[in-house]
Amino acid sequence: MKKMIIVGGGIQGCTLAIHLLKMKKLDNHELLIIDKNNKPLSNWKECTNLISMPFLRSPSVHHLDVNPFSLEKFSKKEGFHKVKHFYGYYDRPSLEMFNEHCEAVINDLDIVSCWKQASVTGIEKQQGYWTVETEEGEVIEAENLVLAMGLREHPYWPKWAEKASSENAHIHHVFQKEVPDLNACSIPISIIGGGISAAHLALSLSKKYPGQVSLIYRKDLEVHTFDSDPGWQGPMYMDKFKQIQDYSIRRKTIIEARHKGSVTKELYLGLKSAEKSGKIKLIKNEVQSYCTEEKKLVFQSGETYDAKTVLLATGFHSTPPGIQWLKSVIKHENLRCAKCGYPIVSPETLEWDQGLFVMGPLAELEIGPVSRNIAGARRATERILRAI
């Protein structure tokens, strides 16, 4: 029996694993990470590589290691030039350097020795421990279980896009598992979305297909440095958030606090510059449907627009990750959920039930608007460690 199983080996799960091992809470043989992918951070690397993200949106103190200044020390040791690999006032790290730092920490701790590639299909509470069942029918036991799944399985498809996709239109979501080769797209290309992923992708593709890329968004492009106000990183906003007893109000607060579909200033300026030079078309409009035969988008105004390839950067839908295989244990163990379907957990340790913990999206009713990102991973890790 393992002392802990972590379901999910992305940013969230790996942050917890690194802290557990570095702080000597567990040894490698006592820990198991179960993930669909064969390597740590696979989804993170696939998604960020696909959109060609040069810099993270997070500051340099937000990473997977224990010491907040670990990334900065790593950059000096490995010779990453500060001007080239840190951006702006908050020293946002380059993706290249951030990933190399992750690899170094993961390799130093031999995280791969704790790794199991498998799909989880269910969990059950036993007398004093938990079991995890995989798609292959294997049952694994652990004293503690952490649910650290991300939202990669939940890309949001507008209804018009679902319909067109069922008619074999060239429509893909940038965060789906099988994305076509972006070096061989049929042109012209339309990217749907006004957030950071859409902007990165548009700028990247405009270099490969200048003048053949359009970014289509419903509302004015919003500029924000982070995906929520920095006040959510500490007591400024979180103290009031913790005092909210009604979880429906907490959910509403989280939605309002997130700068969903926003871009950083340099991305906004980059888009405007590319538009001015004719590399990108920026179109504020709402898509109503897609004409598969003519390969045209149809806007609500009735206008049509040529788009042989359509790429959705429309984020994720709001369903809790893993909910399909969590339904039975929620019912059987009477686990508390808010009206939105997300767990109601212990504020101190993020326990949903004895020995069952959550982090990432599943912990956001307690961690707040930053729960899904690196800062949220660090905050959740700190709380879970209190119980181990």
N, C-alpha and C positions, 0 to 999 in steps of 0.2 A: 504494500500500500504506500502511495506517495503522501508526503505531507501536504503538498499543494499541487493542484492542476490549474493552469491558466488556459482558458479557452479563448484563443485569439493571439496571434504573434505579430501584431502590428506595433505602432508607436506605443499604444497603451500597455499591451501585454509585455512588451520588451522593457519598457521603463520599470514596471513592477519587478520583473525578473532580475534586472540589473541591480536594483536596490536591495532585493532580498539576498542575492549572492554576495554583493560587496559589503553589506552590513552584517554578514554572517548569520542572518536569520535562518537560512537554509543552505544545505550543500546541494551540488548539482544532482546527485542521485535521489534527492528528496523532492525534486521539482520536475514537473512535466508541463510542457507547452504544447497544446494541440491546435493545429492550424491547417487549413486546406492547402496551403502552399508549402513548397519544399524548403523554403528558407525564411528566416526572419525578415520582416519589413518588405516582403515581396509586393504587396498591394501599394504601399507607400511609394516604392521605387517605380513601379509600373505607371502609376497615375502621374507623378511629378515629371517623369521622363517623357510621357506622352505629350504633356502640355508644354514641355521645355521651360520649366520654371527655373530661372537663374538664381533667385534669392528666396529664402523663406520669408513669410510674413511675420514670423515671431522674432523676438530679440535673441541675442547670442546666449543669454543665460537660460533659455528654454531649450533643453536637449534631454537625452536619455540618462545621462550619468548623474551620480550623486552630488558631486561638487558643482555648484552653479557656474564656476569659472573654468570648468574642465575643458570646454570647447575652446575658450580663449587660450588656455595653456597648450592645448593640442595644436592650435594654429601656429603658435610660435615654434614649437618643437618640430613640426613637420614643414615649416617654411612657407606657410600660406601668407601671401602678402596682404597686409591689412587693407590697403586701398582697394585691391581687387576682390577680396573675399569677405569684406564686411561692408554693408551698405547703410548709409544714413545715420541719423541721430541715435537710433537704438542698436546700431551694429548688427543689423540683420545678416545672418551668415549666408554664404553661397550654398546652394544645394550640394555642389561637389564636395565642399569641405564638411558640411553637416553629415553627409552620407559616409564619408571616409572616417569621421569621428565615431559614428554609430558602429561601423564595421570593426574599428579598432577595439572598442569597448566590448562588443559582442564576442569577438575572437579571444580577447584576453580572458574572458570569463567562460569560454567554451560553451556558450549558450546552445550551440548545435547539439551538444550531448544531452540536452534536456528536451529536444525537439521531437515531435511526432506529427507526421503529415497524415491528417485524417479529417473527415467531416463528422461533426457531432450531430447526432439525431435525437438525443434526449439525455436528461439527467434525472436521478432519483435520490431521494433522501433515505438513508438507512439508519440503523442504530449507531449514532456517533460518527458517521462518515457519509460521504457522497459517492455515487457512481456516475460515470459518464459512459454513454453508449455511442459507438461510432457507426458509420454507414456500413462497415464491414461486419458489424455484429459484435465487435470486441467490447467488453465491459471493463472499465478501469476504475479503481478505487482510490479515494483521497480523503484525508482528514478535512482539508479545506479546498474550496472550489471558487475560482474567480472568473466571472463572465466579462471578458474584455473585447467583445466583438465590435467591429466597426460597421460602417454603413455601405461598404462596397457592394453588398448584395441588394441594395435598395435604390438604384438610380431612378430618378423621377422622369417618367415619360409623359408628356402632354397627350391627351386623348387623340388629337389629330395625328401625332407622330406614331402612336400605337397602331392606329388604323392603316396609315401609309406603310408601316413596316410589315404589317400582315399581308400587304399587297406587293411585297418584295421591292419596295422603294429603297434607295441607298441612304437609309437613315440609321445612324448609330449614336449611342450615348458614349461620351468620352470615358465614362467610368464603368462601362460594361466589360465583361471579361474578354470577349473576342472583338477587338477593334481592328478594322482593316488597316492595311499598310498606308500610312499617311503620306508616304513618298510616291504613291501611285494612285492618287485620288482623281476621279473624274471632275473636271472643272466646268462651270464655276462652283465654288464651295460656299455654303452658308453655315455659319456657326450661330446657334440659338442660345442666348444667355447674355447677361450683363455683368457677371461677377468675375472674380480673379482668374478662375480656370478658363473661362471663355476668352478673356483678354490675353492671357499668356498664349493660348492656342492660336488665336487670331494673328498675333504678332509673329509667332513662329511660322505659321503657314504662309504668311504674306511674303516671307523671304523665299520660300520655295515656289510660290505661285503669285508673284506680284500682280496686282490688278484683278485677281480672280477670287478674292476672299471678301466675304461680307460678314459683318457682325451685326446681328439683329437682336434688339432688346426692347422690352415693353415700356420701361420707364427710363427717365434720365439717368445717365451713368452717375453713380454716387461714389465720392472719394472719401476713403477712411484709411488711416494708417494700419489699424488692426481690425479684426472681424467683430470686436466689441470694444467698448470704451476701456482704457487701462484701469479705470476705477474698479472694474470687476475682478482684477487680479488680487485685490486685497480687501481690507475692511470697509473702505469708502462706500461701496455698494453692497458688499456681501453681508455686512452686519444687518442691514435692513431686509435683505433677501431671506436671511435665516429666521427672521421674526414673522415671516408670512406663513400662516398656518394652513391656509387654503391652497391645495396643490394646483387647482385650476388657475389661481392668480399667479402662482409661481411659473406655471407654463406660459401664461400670457406675458409675464415679465421677461422670461427668457427670449421669447419670440421678438418682443419689442427691442430688447437689448442687442440682439445680433444684427450686425450690418450685413444682412443677407444680400447677395448680389451686388457687392461693392468692390471697388478696385483701389489700389494704392495710387498715390499721386504720380509716381514715375510711370506706372502702367497707363494711366489716363493720358499723360502727356505723350507717351509713346504711341498710343492709338491715334491721337490727334495729329501727330507728326506723320504717321503712316497714311492717314487719310489725306493730308495736305499733299503728300508726294504721290498720291494715286495708287498706293499699294493695297489699301483697305477701303471698303465702303462701310460707313457706320450708318445704320438704319434704325431709327426708332419707330417700331411698328409691332403689331401683334399678329401672329400667324393664326389663321383660322383652319386651314387644311393644306394638304399637299396633293397636287394633281400628278399621279404616278406616270400616266401616259406622256404628258407634256414635260414632266420633270420641272414643275413650277410650284413655288410656294404661293398660297393664296392668303392675302392679308384680310383683316376684318373690313377694311375699306373697300374690298373687292378687287384691288390691284393684284396683279400676279408678278412673280419674280423668278427668274431663272435660277435653278439650284439643282445641279446634277448630283451633288453630294451634300447631305445635311448632317451636321454634327451637333448633337445636343450637349450643352453644358448647363443643364437645368437643375443641377444639384440632386438631392436625395429626397425621397418621400419620408413621411413622419412616422412610419411604422417602427416599433422597437426592434432592433436587430435580434435575430434568433427567436422571434415570437412564435413561429410555427412549431418549433420543437420545445418551446418553453410552456406552451399552453397547458399541457397535461400536469406538469409539476406545479404550476401556479394554482390550478384547480385542486389538485390532490393535497397540497400542503397549505392551501389557503394563503398564498403569498399576497401581500398587500400591493395593490397597484392604484395609481391615480386614474382619473377619468380618461386621460390621454393614453393609458395603457402602459406607462412607464413605472418602474419599481418605486415604492416608498421604502426607504432604507434607513438604517441607523445613521444619524448625523455624525457620530464620532468615528465609526469604523466602516461605513458603507455596507454593513451586513443586511442582507435581505431576509436571511434566516440564519440560524446558527451554523457557522462555517461556510456560508454562501455569500460571496461578495460581488459587487458590480463596480465597473469603472467605464470610462468613455461615455458614449451616448446614454447607456442605461443608468448612469449616475447623475444625469444632469439636473434632476429635481433637487439634488442636494449640493452638487458642485457648482451649478449655475451655468451661465452662457459659455464659459471657457471649457466646459467639461470635455468636449470632443477633441480639443487641440492639445498641444504638448504641455502647456501650462496646466491644463486639466488633468493630464496623465500624472504629472508630478504631484499635484494636490491630492488626487485620489490615492496614489501610492503612499503618501504620508499618512493618510487615514487608515488604510488597510494594514500598514505596518504596526499600528498601535495594537492590533488584535492578534498579531502573530508572535 
